Structure formats: C-alpha cells, structure tokens
C-alpha cells in the first residue's frame, strides 16, 4: 500500500468514527439530567423518562425491519436514515433540556424530547456502526481506536462546555450546552454522511420478515442469566454515576468542585475503557468481582462522607475517589458486557448485538431514573438526604449481578466473528421457529 493510500485509509477510519462523539449526549444526561430535573422542579417527568428509555425495546425491531426491508436506490440501506436521525436526535436533545420552569409545557418538553431522542440516537448509532463495520471492519468486541478517541472527546466536551457556560450564566448552562453539543453532533454526522456516501456499496437483498420473526430475532432465545447479570451491573453503574453530582451538591460542595469531580469521573472512565478495550480479551469472573468491589467501595465512601459530616475540602476528596471507583467499575462492567453479548444468543449478527447493547443501557437508565427520582422526592418531602440510599442500592445491585453471573472464563478469540448479515438458512430459522439458545452456551 502506497503512502497516499495509507493516508486515505487512516482518514477514512477517522471520519467513519465521528458517531462516537455522541457520547457527549450520554455524559450530559448521565451527570446532568437528575441535577437539571431537580433544579427546575421536574422530578415527575424525569421519572416518566423511564418510559422513554423502554419504548425503544418495543419500537426498535420495527425500525430495524424497515431499514432492512427498503433500500432506496439513491441512498442505499443506511444513508437516508443516518443524517435524518442525527438531526432529529439533536433537535429533541435540545428540547429535552429546554425547561426553565416547573410548568406542564416544560414537562411535555422533557418527556417527548427524551422519547424521540432515545429512538433517533439509537437509529443513528446503529446505521453508523453498520457502515463502519463494512468499511473498516470495526466490530463489537474490538472497537477501533479512532472510535474510542471520538467517544472520549465527546465525554470531555460535555463536561468542559457545561462548566464554561455555568461560569458565564448558570441558569442557561443546560440549554446552551445542549445547543453546542447538538450542533457539533450534526456537523460530524454530515461529515460522516458525505464522506461515506460513495464508499459503501448500495446494499440490496431486501430482508422480508414478519413482525413476529423480527421480534424473535431480537429477543427470543436470549441467555437470560447472562443478560440480566449485565443489566444489573449497568444499573449499578448508571445509578451511582447519576446520583454523585446531585449528592455532592446536597452536601454543600460548590459547583466548581462538582465540576472537578465530574471531570475526574469522565477522565477515569475514558482511560480505563480504552485500556480494557485494547488489553482485556477474555470475559471472566475476575472482571465481575472487580466491578462489584469498585461499586461497593464507592458506596462505602459516600456513606462515610454523609455519616461523618466531612468538610468541603475533605468531602470533595472522598467524593472524587468515589467517582474514580465508580468509573473504574463501570468501564470494567461495560467491557465485560461487550464480551458476553458476543454469544448472548445463537442466531445473531453484529448489528443485532450492537442494538442489544444499547437497549440494555437504556433499560439500566430507566431503572436508575425511577430510583433516583423517588429518592429526590423523598428528600424534598422529608428534608432528609435520602440520596445516600441510592448508593447502597447500587452496591446491592452489583452484588446481585455478581451472584447471577456465571463462573466460567471464555477467551474472545475462541468465539467466531459475528457476521453482518444473516444467511438464508438463519433467516428461515428466525422466521419459522423459536430461537431457543442453550443456557450453557454462554458461561461468562
């Protein structure tokens, strides 16, 4: 390969990874949504945002079927959905953070904004992953370094932009940050779209399946023990991370120190996630034990900060250590989940696994939203800081996930590479028979 070809290949991989920047959306929601809802007295719609997280479970198989059933001659299978879904996601992300009072109109903004955003961003990320997988051989188990770098950049930008706007105007910080992140994601999505439009072949071979068979292809035959263990770990991670900024503020920690804690959390998570993706090649019980111990230690530090009534300086240090432990446990749990889901069911493609990974995060976010909202309401009504019970709940969820997890270790190299398309025989199996996966097929 000539120097010019290597340069073009490198540039293509970078452009194909632009969708990784959408991590900025999720970091903003993870660290800021509960604080935002509490600040503008929007606890009830934030609880209903759990419905927004669960609706994609019902709707995504339908959208998946539509994407694969119709291949427009001009755009191909994915290139019509990519820019449209990216723009819709950005618009409704801004709408979701557009509340400025406690009125019914703002409640509707939060609920409908969160619902449409959740579906649109999942569609965009799936289509982008499918294009990237075909052009750069990116995979679920081994995401590219470029994709992880874009994800890290998005996470850092979310925290940095919010902090900058908060110094300028605290009341408008959420809205202004949403505008900037939405605009950046649209620009990167359009770059990705135009740069890949003529590169990927116009995929034909329409996949005609009944609605029932599409739902079977997604959910029937899941190894339930594997799936629910992964779900519980992600619940523990999201609940701990979402409560940490609000708990810090409730302890009297100034906003600038909360920003430092959030930055430490993001930096740790990105660094550990990059290390895990490059170095951890097997799923094992030690990963589950490590994640569990991190969540327990993080919860213990938060309880100590609450019980001992630590001062601002010492309390900030303890909470920063808690943030590091939470990020470490979350990164390890996420890597373990990716390796587990390679064999979460028998008849599965890499695209289906990618969607199942995203949907599992949504389900964990729904559980965390319900628990966090209940704790915020209890705190407001009773005057007692009930948020501390959320960290205890996260530790219990991690213990339950560890108990549920299987005990055997499996190397990822021993697992055959997932295909991007089902064969005709596999399509027949998915369409005509239940896909009963052997519970012993995935002991991870």
C-alpha positions as semicolon CSV with decimal commas, in nm:
position;residue;x (nm);y (nm);z (nm)
1;X;0,000;0,000;0,000
2;X;0,139;0,339;-0,101
3;X;0,183;0,629;0,139
4;X;-0,115;0,807;-0,019
5;X;-0,337;0,501;0,021
6;X;-0,235;0,462;0,384
7;X;-0,315;0,826;0,447
8;X;-0,658;0,791;0,283
9;X;-0,731;0,475;0,479
10;X;-0,638;0,647;0,804
11;X;-0,854;0,947;0,722
12;X;-1,145;0,721;0,632
13;X;-1,125;0,541;0,965
14;X;-1,124;0,875;1,147
15;X;-1,429;1,002;0,955
16;X;-1,613;0,673;0,999
17;X;-1,578;0,711;1,377
18;X;-1,747;1,053;1,401
19;X;-2,059;0,900;1,556
20;X;-1,850;0,820;1,865
21;X;-1,882;1,188;1,960
22;X;-2,247;1,121;2,054
23;X;-2,105;1,003;2,386
24;X;-2,135;1,373;2,474
25;X;-2,512;1,334;2,480
26;X;-2,499;1,040;2,719
27;X;-2,247;1,202;2,955
28;X;-2,462;1,515;2,970
29;X;-2,767;1,303;3,054
30;X;-2,581;1,076;3,297
31;X;-2,419;1,350;3,503
32;X;-2,660;1,637;3,449
33;X;-3,015;1,518;3,395
34;X;-3,103;1,447;3,759
35;X;-2,947;1,779;3,867
36;X;-3,135;1,957;3,586
37;X;-3,468;1,798;3,682
38;X;-3,422;1,882;4,050
39;X;-3,318;2,241;3,974
40;X;-3,624;2,316;3,761
41;X;-3,869;2,111;3,974
42;X;-3,917;1,847;3,706
43;X;-3,898;1,530;3,915
44;X;-4,219;1,379;3,779
45;X;-4,131;1,399;3,407
46;X;-3,783;1,273;3,489
47;X;-3,947;0,963;3,640
48;X;-4,153;0,922;3,323
49;X;-3,831;0,942;3,122
50;X;-3,800;0,576;3,221
51;X;-4,082;0,513;2,972
52;X;-3,879;0,695;2,707
53;X;-3,591;0,455;2,775
54;X;-3,812;0,147;2,749
55;X;-4,006;0,240;2,434
56;X;-3,710;0,154;2,206
57;X;-3,745;-0,209;2,322
58;X;-4,085;-0,211;2,152
59;X;-4,009;0,011;1,854
60;X;-3,651;-0,071;1,756
61;X;-3,730;-0,413;1,599
62;X;-3,989;-0,239;1,382
63;X;-3,742;0,030;1,269
64;X;-3,478;-0,238;1,213
65;X;-3,720;-0,423;0,986
66;X;-3,797;-0,104;0,794
67;X;-3,428;-0,025;0,745
68;X;-3,359;-0,372;0,604
69;X;-3,681;-0,406;0,407
70;X;-3,644;-0,089;0,198
71;X;-3,325;0,010;0,018
72;X;-3,379;0,340;-0,168
73;X;-3,192;0,336;-0,498
74;X;-3,020;0,671;-0,440
75;X;-2,931;0,636;-0,072
76;X;-2,886;0,266;-0,010
77;X;-2,983;0,092;0,310
78;X;-2,837;0,327;0,571
79;X;-2,752;0,663;0,415
80;X;-3,103;0,804;0,422
81;X;-3,154;0,720;0,790
82;X;-2,812;0,840;0,911
83;X;-2,838;1,219;0,864
84;X;-3,212;1,236;0,932
85;X;-3,189;1,051;1,263
86;X;-2,881;1,254;1,369
87;X;-3,062;1,583;1,309
88;X;-3,380;1,466;1,482
89;X;-3,178;1,344;1,783
90;X;-3,001;1,680;1,815
91;X;-3,325;1,880;1,794
92;X;-3,502;1,678;2,059
93;X;-3,194;1,666;2,283
94;X;-3,211;2,046;2,293
95;X;-3,585;2,027;2,357
96;X;-3,528;1,786;2,645
97;X;-3,303;2,041;2,818
98;X;-3,532;2,333;2,738
99;X;-3,724;2,351;3,064
100;X;-3,694;2,681;3,251
101;X;-3,983;2,645;3,497
102;X;-4,199;2,381;3,657
103;X;-4,493;2,415;3,419
104;X;-4,678;2,145;3,226
105;X;-4,530;2,265;2,898
106;X;-4,178;2,204;3,023
107;X;-4,281;1,861;3,149
108;X;-4,400;1,773;2,799
109;X;-4,073;1,900;2,654
110;X;-3,875;1,671;2,879
111;X;-4,088;1,361;2,821
112;X;-4,140;1,385;2,445
113;X;-3,790;1,520;2,390
114;X;-3,640;1,224;2,578
115;X;-3,862;0,973;2,397
116;X;-3,786;1,085;2,043
117;X;-3,420;1,148;2,123
118;X;-3,377;0,793;2,257
119;X;-3,517;0,636;1,941
120;X;-3,343;0,871;1,696
121;X;-2,997;0,847;1,850
122;X;-3,018;0,467;1,861
123;X;-3,109;0,460;1,491
124;X;-2,821;0,691;1,404
125;X;-2,567;0,496;1,607
126;X;-2,683;0,165;1,459
127;X;-2,664;0,288;1,099
128;X;-2,323;0,446;1,161
129;X;-2,193;0,126;1,319
130;X;-2,320;-0,079;1,024
131;X;-2,143;0,148;0,773
132;X;-1,823;0,149;0,979
133;X;-1,829;-0,228;1,023
134;X;-1,843;-0,281;0,648
135;X;-1,583;-0,022;0,551
136;X;-1,326;-0,051;0,830
137;X;-1,404;-0,394;0,975
138;X;-1,490;-0,243;1,313
139;X;-1,659;-0,490;1,547
140;X;-1,849;-0,511;1,874
141;X;-1,566;-0,688;2,054
142;X;-1,284;-0,476;1,910
143;X;-1,396;-0,116;1,853
144;X;-1,143;0,096;1,667
145;X;-0,905;0,329;1,849
146;X;-1,046;0,617;1,643
147;X;-1,399;0,544;1,763
148;X;-1,286;0,533;2,126
149;X;-1,096;0,861;2,083
150;X;-1,408;1,032;1,946
151;X;-1,607;0,892;2,239
152;X;-1,353;1,029;2,485
153;X;-1,356;1,367;2,309
154;X;-1,736;1,381;2,330
155;X;-1,733;1,298;2,701
156;X;-1,470;1,561;2,779
157;X;-1,651;1,824;2,570
158;X;-1,978;1,763;2,753
159;X;-1,821;1,840;3,090
160;X;-1,600;2,122;2,962
161;X;-1,871;2,305;2,770
162;X;-2,115;2,285;3,061
163;X;-1,857;2,421;3,304
164;X;-1,778;2,708;3,070
165;X;-2,142;2,803;3,029
166;X;-2,210;2,768;3,401
167;X;-1,942;3,026;3,481
168;X;-2,098;3,258;3,224
169;X;-2,467;3,202;3,310
170;X;-2,563;2,922;3,547
171;X;-2,936;2,935;3,472
172;X;-2,888;2,887;3,097
173;X;-2,595;2,644;3,118
174;X;-2,800;2,330;3,045
175;X;-2,975;2,481;2,744
176;X;-2,661;2,637;2,596
177;X;-2,464;2,315;2,641
178;X;-2,739;2,122;2,465
179;X;-2,722;2,366;2,172
180;X;-2,345;2,330;2,135
181;X;-2,341;1,951;2,166
182;X;-2,633;1,913;1,926
183;X;-2,471;2,138;1,666
184;X;-2,137;1,956;1,695
185;X;-2,300;1,615;1,653
186;X;-2,496;1,731;1,346
187;X;-2,181;1,866;1,181
188;X;-1,988;1,545;1,247
189;X;-2,281;1,333;1,126
190;X;-2,296;1,527;0,798
191;X;-1,919;1,489;0,751
192;X;-1,955;1,117;0,809
193;X;-2,250;1,101;0,570
194;X;-2,089;1,285;0,277
195;X;-1,753;1,112;0,320
196;X;-1,903;0,762;0,310
197;X;-2,191;0,812;0,066
198;X;-1,995;0,689;-0,238
199;X;-1,775;0,444;-0,048
200;X;-2,020;0,181;0,068
201;X;-2,199;-0,032;-0,193
202;X;-2,572;0,012;-0,228
203;X;-2,677;-0,295;-0,035
204;X;-2,957;-0,489;-0,195
205;X;-3,118;-0,816;-0,095
206;X;-3,421;-0,694;0,092
207;X;-3,482;-0,879;0,418
208;X;-3,852;-0,959;0,419
209;X;-3,960;-1,078;0,763
210;X;-4,284;-1,078;0,954
211;X;-4,316;-0,860;1,261
212;X;-4,321;-1,168;1,481
213;X;-3,999;-1,305;1,332
214;X;-3,823;-0,971;1,376
215;X;-3,903;-0,967;1,748
216;X;-3,783;-1,326;1,771
217;X;-3,458;-1,232;1,602
218;X;-3,400;-0,971;1,875
219;X;-3,532;-1,119;2,197
220;X;-3,620;-1,486;2,165
221;X;-3,355;-1,728;2,284
222;X;-3,158;-1,480;2,493
223;X;-2,939;-1,635;2,758
224;X;-3,132;-1,479;3,046
225;X;-2,867;-1,532;3,312
226;X;-2,604;-1,359;3,101
227;X;-2,837;-1,078;3,002
228;X;-2,972;-0,992;3,346
229;X;-2,632;-1,006;3,510
230;X;-2,509;-0,749;3,257
231;X;-2,821;-0,539;3,310
232;X;-2,777;-0,533;3,688
233;X;-2,413;-0,426;3,659
234;X;-2,507;-0,140;3,429
235;X;-2,792;-0,039;3,663
236;X;-2,541;-0,016;3,949
237;X;-2,305;0,194;3,739
238;X;-2,562;0,438;3,600
239;X;-2,736;0,484;3,935
240;X;-2,410;0,561;4,116
241;X;-2,284;0,797;3,846
242;X;-2,616;0,983;3,813
243;X;-2,652;1,039;4,188
244;X;-2,293;1,150;4,251
245;X;-2,322;1,514;4,127
246;X;-2,656;1,572;4,300
247;X;-2,531;1,411;4,623
248;X;-2,222;1,633;4,611
249;X;-2,436;1,944;4,577
250;X;-2,663;1,832;4,861
251;X;-2,354;1,803;5,083
252;X;-2,272;2,169;5,019
253;X;-1,993;2,108;4,767
254;X;-1,961;2,416;4,541
255;X;-2,039;2,380;4,171
256;X;-1,675;2,428;4,072
257;X;-1,575;2,130;4,286
258;X;-1,861;1,923;4,148
259;X;-1,723;2,005;3,803
260;X;-1,385;1,873;3,915
261;X;-1,544;1,551;4,043
262;X;-1,728;1,508;3,712
263;X;-1,409;1,570;3,515
264;X;-1,223;1,311;3,725
265;X;-1,507;1,063;3,663
266;X;-1,503;1,117;3,286
267;X;-1,122;1,103;3,257
268;X;-1,104;0,781;3,459
269;X;-1,383;0,613;3,267
270;X;-1,237;0,703;2,926
271;X;-0,886;0,592;3,023
272;X;-0,994;0,262;3,177
273;X;-1,236;0,190;2,890
274;X;-0,957;0,241;2,635
275;X;-0,725;0,014;2,834
276;X;-0,993;-0,256;2,871
277;X;-1,081;-0,250;2,500
278;X;-0,717;-0,290;2,398
279;X;-0,594;-0,531;2,666
280;X;-0,884;-0,740;2,801
281;X;-0,956;-1,022;2,556
282;X;-1,147;-1,262;2,777
283;X;-1,461;-1,242;2,986
284;X;-1,403;-1,378;3,332
285;X;-1,535;-1,388;3,685
286;X;-1,248;-1,161;3,795
287;X;-1,393;-0,877;3,588
288;X;-1,729;-0,921;3,761
289;X;-1,563;-0,932;4,104
290;X;-1,358;-0,620;4,025
291;X;-1,665;-0,424;3,915
292;X;-1,860;-0,532;4,224
293;X;-1,582;-0,435;4,464
294;X;-1,550;-0,094;4,296
295;X;-1,921;-0,020;4,336
296;X;-1,923;-0,137;4,699
297;X;-1,616;0,073;4,781
298;X;-1,766;0,377;4,607
299;X;-2,092;0,343;4,801
300;X;-1,899;0,298;5,128
301;X;-1,706;0,623;5,073
302;X;-2,027;0,816;5,002
303;X;-2,188;0,676;5,318
304;X;-1,881;0,773;5,522
305;X;-1,887;1,126;5,379
306;X;-2,253;1,151;5,483
307;X;-2,224;0,994;5,830
308;X;-1,902;1,169;5,934
309;X;-2,023;1,507;5,800
310;X;-1,689;1,576;5,635
311;X;-1,594;1,933;5,548
312;X;-1,598;2,069;5,196
313;X;-1,230;2,006;5,119
314;X;-1,209;1,656;5,268
315;X;-1,558;1,565;5,145
316;X;-1,468;1,669;4,790
317;X;-1,160;1,449;4,801
318;X;-1,358;1,149;4,926
319;X;-1,627;1,200;4,660
320;X;-1,359;1,234;4,391
321;X;-1,217;0,896;4,496
322;X;-1,571;0,758;4,487
323;X;-1,606;0,893;4,132
324;X;-1,284;0,718;4,031
325;X;-1,406;0,387;4,172
326;X;-1,745;0,425;4,006
327;X;-1,584;0,499;3,669
328;X;-1,343;0,206;3,708
329;X;-1,624;-0,035;3,793
330;X;-1,841;0,099;3,511
331;X;-1,569;0,065;3,247
332;X;-1,490;-0,292;3,353
333;X;-1,861;-0,383;3,359
334;X;-1,913;-0,233;3,012
335;X;-1,620;-0,429;2,869
336;X;-1,745;-0,748;3,029
337;X;-2,089;-0,688;2,879
338;X;-1,948;-0,644;2,527
339;X;-1,761;-0,973;2,552
340;X;-2,061;-1,153;2,698
341;X;-2,301;-1,035;2,433
342;X;-2,100;-1,197;2,154
343;X;-2,279;-1,521;2,242
344;X;-2,588;-1,391;2,418
345;X;-2,798;-1,593;2,172
346;X;-2,748;-1,836;1,885
347;X;-2,869;-1,666;1,569
348;X;-2,738;-1,314;1,590
349;X;-2,549;-1,059;1,379
350;X;-2,308;-0,791;1,492
351;X;-2,575;-0,528;1,425
352;X;-2,824;-0,707;1,648
353;X;-2,566;-0,737;1,925
354;X;-2,490;-0,365;1,894
355;X;-2,859;-0,280;1,933
356;X;-2,898;-0,517;2,229
357;X;-2,601;-0,348;2,398
358;X;-2,760;-0,005;2,352
359;X;-3,103;-0,127;2,467
360;X;-2,950;-0,277;2,781
361;X;-2,802;0,063;2,867
362;X;-3,148;0,216;2,811
363;X;-3,308;-0,037;3,045
364;X;-3,046;0,034;3,312
365;X;-3,107;0,408;3,269
366;X;-3,481;0,354;3,314
367;X;-3,427;0,172;3,645
368;X;-3,183;0,440;3,761
369;X;-3,425;0,721;3,665
370;X;-3,706;0,568;3,872
371;X;-3,489;0,508;4,180
372;X;-3,318;0,848;4,163
373;X;-3,646;1,036;4,117
374;X;-3,807;0,859;4,412
375;X;-3,507;0,946;4,631
376;X;-3,516;1,312;4,523
377;X;-3,888;1,336;4,602
378;X;-3,837;1,169;4,942
379;X;-3,557;1,412;5,019
380;X;-3,774;1,711;4,927
381;X;-4,074;1,589;5,131
382;X;-3,894;1,470;5,443
383;X;-3,595;1,704;5,448
384;X;-3,367;1,402;5,498
385;X;-3,095;1,335;5,240
386;X;-3,229;1,006;5,103
387;X;-2,980;1,002;4,815
388;X;-2,741;0,800;5,028
389;X;-2,978;0,503;4,996
390;X;-2,926;0,514;4,620
391;X;-2,557;0,430;4,660
392;X;-2,650;0,143;4,892
393;X;-2,898;0,022;4,627
394;X;-2,625;0,039;4,363
395;X;-2,396;-0,178;4,578
396;X;-2,676;-0,432;4,626
397;X;-2,743;-0,436;4,251
398;X;-2,375;-0,509;4,187
399;X;-2,379;-0,794;4,440
400;X;-2,693;-0,938;4,276
401;X;-2,522;-0,911;3,935
402;X;-2,217;-1,097;4,067
403;X;-2,434;-1,374;4,211
404;X;-2,626;-1,402;3,884
405;X;-2,314;-1,413;3,665
406;X;-2,180;-1,746;3,551
407;X;-1,840;-1,851;3,669
408;X;-1,650;-1,973;3,362
409;X;-1,399;-1,768;3,165
410;X;-1,403;-1,761;2,785
411;X;-1,148;-1,608;2,551
412;X;-1,290;-1,380;2,284
413;X;-1,054;-1,544;2,030
414;X;-1,246;-1,869;2,082
415;X;-1,569;-1,706;1,965
416;X;-1,628;-1,693;1,588
417;X;-1,655;-1,344;1,439
418;X;-2,012;-1,227;1,406
419;X;-2,141;-1,172;1,055
420;X;-2,313;-0,854;0,937
421;X;-2,594;-1,036;0,756
422;X;-2,789;-1,349;0,842
423;X;-2,763;-1,631;0,592
424;X;-3,073;-1,761;0,417
425;X;-3,077;-2,064;0,647
426;X;-3,052;-1,846;0,959
427;X;-3,330;-1,621;0,833
428;X;-3,551;-1,928;0,790
429;X;-3,476;-2,041;1,144
430;X;-3,550;-1,695;1,283
431;X;-3,872;-1,667;1,087
432;X;-4,022;-2,011;1,142
433;X;-3,903;-2,138;1,480
434;X;-3,835;-2,001;1,824
435;X;-3,465;-1,944;1,871
436;X;-3,404;-2,131;2,199
437;X;-3,046;-2,070;2,297
438;X;-2,879;-2,328;2,516
439;X;-2,830;-2,176;2,860
440;X;-2,493;-2,348;2,875
441;X;-2,370;-2,187;2,552
442;X;-2,258;-1,872;2,728
443;X;-2,096;-1,926;3,064
444;X;-1,948;-1,582;3,107
